Every structure is written in C-alpha cells, then in structure tokens.
Amino acid sequence: MTESILLTIFVLPELHGNGIGRYIIQTLEQDELFLRADRIEIPASITAVEFYKKQGYDYKNGVNELDDEGHYRLEKFNVKKGVD
C-alpha cells in the first residue's frame, strides 16, 4: 500500500468560511503524491476535525481520540486511484 501524509495546513481564523481551506485540500488532492497513494493521513487539530470530515476524511482505524501530539489522526482512502 502506498501512503501519503498531509502536514501543517492552516488558514488564518479570520479567513475561515471563505473556501480557502477547501481550495487548498482540493489542490493537494490533485498532486501526484496524493494521486499515487492508496491512503492519505492527516493529523487534525480539535478545531479542524469537522472541516476534514466534510472533505471526506474520517478517524484513522475508527479511533476518535487525541494522539500524544494533541491531534486526531484522520485518513482518506483514494477511491480514484486506478480509475482513468
């Protein structure tokens, strides 16, 4: 299985709700590293979990707990991989 991880993605709080985060994720999901991966992982802050869930990410292995770094581990399986 090929995996990728997205790290340190932030949008200034005063710019939330303007589609910037969604645009960043959509752009990253068109990148070669995303497209070649079977699974993508993202460490999410408490305030970012719902945003990432709206983008199709879910709790890694169904575990809804903060890790040692204070993040939720989310993942998304690349269903587009292998589709031409």
N, C-alpha and C positions, 0 to 999 in steps of 0.2 A: 504494500500500500504506500502510495506517495502522499506525503502530508506537507502542508504549509501552515505558517502561523502569521497572523497579523498582530503587530505590536504597536503600542503608543499612538493611538489615533485620538485626537482631541479636536473639539470645536469649542471656541470660547462660549461660555454660558450665555452671554448677551446675544449670541448669534444662533442659539438653539431654535428649532422650529422653522428655519428658513430653507431646509432641504440640503444644506451643505454636507452634513454627515451622510445622508443618503447618497448624494453625488460622489463623495469620497469612496464609500463602500462599493457602489456600482462601478466606479472606475477601477478600483483594485480587483474586483471580480472579473474584469476583462484582461487582467495581466496574465502573462504566460505562467507565472508561478502559481496563480490560482487555478488556471485552466488545466494545468498538468496534474494537480493534486486530486486525490480521491476524497480527502478530508481536510478541512481548514479549521484551525483552532484560533480562538480569540480570548484573551483574558479581559474580562469586563469589570469595570467598577460597579459599585452598587447602583449608581445613577444611570449607568449605560445599559444595563441588562435589558430593559424593556425595548430600548431602541434596537439593539441587536436581534432580539426575538422578532421584532417586526420585519427585520431583514432576512429572516429565515434561519437564524442560529438558535440552538437550544442547548440546554445544560449537557456538558460532556458526560457521557455514560449515565445520564439522568440524575446526576448529583447536583443538588441545589444547595451548595454550601460554599462559604468563602474558603479560599486556599490560604496557605501560610503567608502569602503576599497581600492578602486582603482583596482578592479578585474572585469572581465567579469564572470558571472555565466553561466556555461555550464552544460549540462545534457546529459545523455545517458540512454535510456530505455533498459533493459536487455531482449532481444528477446530470449535468450537461456533458460531463466527460465522456468521450467516445461517441458523441452524437454529432454528425456532420450535417 
